[in-house]
C-alpha cells in the first residue's frame, strides 16, 4: 500500500507553473466586458456609450424642445439652454443676437 500512496502523491503534486504575476503560462485572458461601439446612423461617428450616441443624435434633429423663457429662443439640449441663460443673468459675456 505504500507504493499506491506514493504514486498517488506524485501524481497529485504537479510543478507550480504560475509566473511572478500569478498568471499560468499559455492561459489566455478573456475580457468579460467587450467593447461595444454605437454607430450614428446620420454621420457614421462611433461612440463607446449608448448615452453619448443619444446625446449626439440631438444635433442631427431639427427639434428644439428647450425654449428660453426670456427671449423665446429654442435649444436642442438643456445644457445649451443653461449656457444661454447665463447670458441673460450677466454671468456670461456674449453677444445676444435676435433677443
C-alpha positions as CSV (number, residue, x, y, z in Angstrom):
1,X,0.0,0.0,0.0
2,X,2.9,2.3,0.5
3,X,3.5,2.2,-3.3
4,X,0.0,3.3,-4.2
5,X,0.1,6.2,-1.7
6,X,3.5,7.3,-3.2
7,X,2.2,7.0,-6.8
8,X,-0.9,9.0,-5.9
9,X,1.0,11.7,-4.1
10,X,3.5,12.0,-7.0
11,X,0.5,12.4,-9.4
12,X,-1.2,14.9,-7.2
13,X,1.9,17.1,-6.8
14,X,2.4,18.9,-10.1
15,X,5.0,21.6,-10.5
16,X,3.8,25.2,-9.9
17,X,3.6,26.8,-13.4
18,X,2.5,30.2,-12.3
19,X,4.6,33.2,-13.2
20,X,5.7,36.1,-11.0
21,X,2.4,38.0,-11.7
22,X,0.3,34.9,-10.8
23,X,-0.6,34.0,-14.4
24,X,-0.5,30.5,-15.8
25,X,1.6,30.4,-19.0
26,X,-0.5,29.7,-22.1
27,X,-3.8,30.7,-20.4
28,X,-5.5,33.4,-22.5
29,X,-7.2,36.2,-20.6
30,X,-10.7,36.8,-21.9
31,X,-12.1,40.3,-21.4
32,X,-15.6,39.7,-20.0
33,X,-16.6,43.3,-20.9
34,X,-16.1,43.5,-24.6
35,X,-16.1,47.0,-26.1
36,X,-19.2,47.8,-28.0
37,X,-19.4,50.6,-30.4
38,X,-22.6,52.6,-31.2
39,X,-22.8,54.0,-34.7
40,X,-24.6,57.2,-35.6
41,X,-26.9,56.5,-38.5
42,X,-26.7,60.1,-39.8
43,X,-22.9,60.7,-40.0
44,X,-21.1,57.5,-39.1
45,X,-19.4,58.6,-35.9
46,X,-19.0,55.8,-33.4
47,X,-19.4,56.1,-29.6
48,X,-18.4,53.8,-26.7
49,X,-21.6,54.6,-24.8
50,X,-25.1,54.5,-26.0
51,X,-26.0,57.6,-24.0
52,X,-23.3,59.5,-25.9
53,X,-24.9,58.5,-29.2
54,X,-28.4,59.5,-28.0
55,X,-27.0,62.9,-27.0
56,X,-25.1,63.3,-30.3
57,X,-28.3,62.4,-32.4
58,X,-30.0,65.5,-31.0
59,X,-27.6,67.6,-33.1
60,X,-29.0,66.0,-36.3
61,X,-32.6,66.6,-35.3
62,X,-34.4,69.8,-36.2
63,X,-36.3,69.6,-32.9
64,X,-35.5,72.3,-30.3
65,X,-37.5,71.3,-27.2
66,X,-35.8,73.7,-24.7
67,X,-37.2,77.3,-25.0
68,X,-35.7,80.3,-23.3
69,X,-38.4,81.9,-21.2
70,X,-36.9,85.4,-21.6
71,X,-36.4,85.6,-25.3
72,X,-38.2,82.6,-26.8
73,X,-35.0,81.3,-28.5
74,X,-35.1,77.5,-28.5
75,X,-32.3,74.9,-28.0
76,X,-31.6,71.3,-28.8
77,X,-30.2,70.5,-25.4
78,X,-30.8,71.6,-21.8
79,X,-27.1,72.3,-21.4
80,X,-27.2,74.8,-24.3
81,X,-30.2,76.5,-22.7
82,X,-28.4,76.7,-19.4
83,X,-25.4,78.3,-21.1
84,X,-27.7,80.8,-22.8
85,X,-29.4,81.7,-19.6
86,X,-26.1,82.8,-18.1
87,X,-26.0,85.4,-20.9
88,X,-29.3,86.9,-19.5
89,X,-28.0,87.0,-15.9
90,X,-24.8,88.7,-16.9
91,X,-22.6,85.7,-15.8
92,X,-21.6,85.0,-19.4
93,X,-20.4,87.8,-21.6
94,X,-21.7,87.0,-25.1
95,X,-23.5,88.9,-27.8
96,X,-27.1,88.0,-27.9
97,X,-28.4,88.0,-31.5
98,X,-32.1,88.4,-32.1
99,X,-33.1,88.6,-28.5
